[in-house]
Amino acid sequence: MKILGPNEIGKGILIEYDAGYVNPRSSNNQYIMESKNFLDYSKPFEFYAVLQKYNTPNRNGRIYPEKVLKREAENYKKMIEKGTSLSELNHPESSLIDLDRVSHIITEIWWDGPTLLGKLKLLTSPGFHERGVVSTKGDLAANFSKALLIWLA
């Protein structure tokens, strides 16, 4: 699977360079410290991510107006409350979630200015926690995240 470049459309991985980030020098430092729990396989893999921004072009050329994105975030909070906020490892081509590709569940969302932030929990298997065996998309994401944290440490 290729990474889509600026203004490129089609099937591939989207990387939002203007989506923002959690700055380790800011008041969001607690998020970085909590993410270091990734290095302990026995703990749940939870982390924070930028989910969306309003009035900012994204890599697939869309600009979501504030009114629309805030309305949809409120609707999504209902899914979170019901425990149905499942997401796939890659950006899906349709709005229908394929359970074979589910990797995480979004457990919280909130606004920080124009940026929608969220707390995600990777859906990992007991085999991953006990022996590091990668057998689900959640395991795969956790394994990549752990490797990245080791590299950044």
Secondary structure, 3 states (H helix, E strand, C coil): CCECCCCCCCCCECCCCCCCCCCCCCCCHHHHHHHHHHHCCCCCCEEEEEEEECCCCCCCCCCCCHHHHHHHHHHHHHHHHHCCCEEECCCCCCCCCCHHHEEEEEEEEEEECCEEEEEEEECCCHHHHHHCCCCCHHHHHHHHHHHHHHHHC
